[in-house]
Amino acid sequence: MANKFYPKGAEKVLSGAVNFAADDISVALVSSTYTYSNAHEFLSSVGSLVGTPQILTGKTIADGVFDADDAKFGALAPGNTVKAIAVFLDTGNPSTSPLLCYLDEVTGFPFATNGGEVTIPWSDGPAKILSLV
């Protein structure tokens, strides 16, 4: 698969319902048991997550590109396989937190957790986290 917007998430972004600079944009580690669907709209659709979602800090938007500080998930229990990242608007409730993007073309993915700390370093390339150009 390829990195992509969830259709309902793209609709929210294009209608102005999501403000990447001002809103709480979070990322979650997606388990290998999840199957992407264009019909998924909220974080609760993803099912079991690996670790606790993290709110992105140090966000920047420049020239159609979204970036933020690297996401630090801390130590994750061994025995899980992470295959993707879900980017979502964090309302505090998975049932109302809209999914925005599904990122599975991330360096080092998929990977197995081993009890160690996990930090997701965002790309230093031109696309950073998300690019609309």
N, C-alpha and C positions, 0 to 999 in steps of 0.2 A: 504494500500500500504506500501511499505518499502522504506527507503532511497536508492537512486540509482543514478548512473551516467546517464545522457542523452547519448544515443549511439554516436551521433556526437561529444559530449563533450569528451567522453571517447576516441574516435578516436584522437582528438586533443591532449589530454594529452599523450596518448601512442606514438604518432608520434613526440612528443617534441615541438609541436606548442604552448603549454602553459607551462609557467615556474611559478609555484606557488610562488617561492621565489622572483622573480624579477618583474613579471607582476602585474598590478592592478587587484586583485581579489576582487570582490564585492559580497554583498549579498542583496537580495530583499525579502520583505515580500509578500507572495503570497496570494491573496484573495481566499475566499471559492468558488468564481464563476469560478475559473480556473479548467480545467480538464487536467491532465498530459497526454502527448503523447510522445511516442518514436520518433515521426517525428519532434518534435519541436527542432529547432537548435539555434535560437537567442532569446534574452530577449523580443523582440517585440511580440513573440508568446505567452507570458504569459498573455498579455492583461493588464488590470488595476492592478496596484500594490498598496499596502497599504503603504503610506509614501514614502520616498525617499531612494533609494538604498544607501548602505554604503560601502565604500572601506575598506577592512580589513587592520588593522595596527598591528604591533608587530607580524608579521607572523614568524612561525618556522616550520621547517621540521626536524623530527628526527625519525629514525627507521621505516620509511614508514608511518608516521603519520603527518598530517597537522593540525596546530593550529594557533590561532591568538587571539588578544585582543577581549574581548566581543564587540559585535556590538551594538552601541547606536543609536537609531532611533529618539530620542527626543519625544515630545508630538505628539500623533496621534489623529486625529479627531475621535470622537465617531461614532459608527454605522457600523463599518466594522468587518468582521471576518477573522482572519489570520489563514490559515491552513497549511502553509509550508514555507520553505525558498528555494529560488533559488540561487545557487552559480554560478557566471558567470565571464568571462574574460571581464573586463570593457574597452571598446574602446571609450567610450564617446557617443556612438550612439546605442540605443537599437536594431536597425536593423542589426548591425554588431557585437554586443556583444554576443559571443557564450555562450550558456547555458552549464554548466558543470555538476552540480549535483542538484538533487531535494531531499530536506530533509523534511520529514513529520513526522518522529519519533523523535520529539523534545519534551523534558519535558515542559509541560504547553500548548502544542498545541492540538487542535485549541484553539484560544482565541478571545474574542471580545474586540475591542478597546473602550476606555471610556474617551478619552481626556487626559489621563495620559501619562507619558513618558514610552517608551518601550526600554528595554535593553535585548539583547539575550545573556545569559551567556552560553558559549560553555561548553560541557561536560568536567569534570575533569577526566573522565574514560579513559581507554587506547585508545579509538578511537578518542577522541577530536572532531574536526570538520569532518575530513575524515581520513580513514585508509585504506591502501592498503595491510595490513597484517591481 
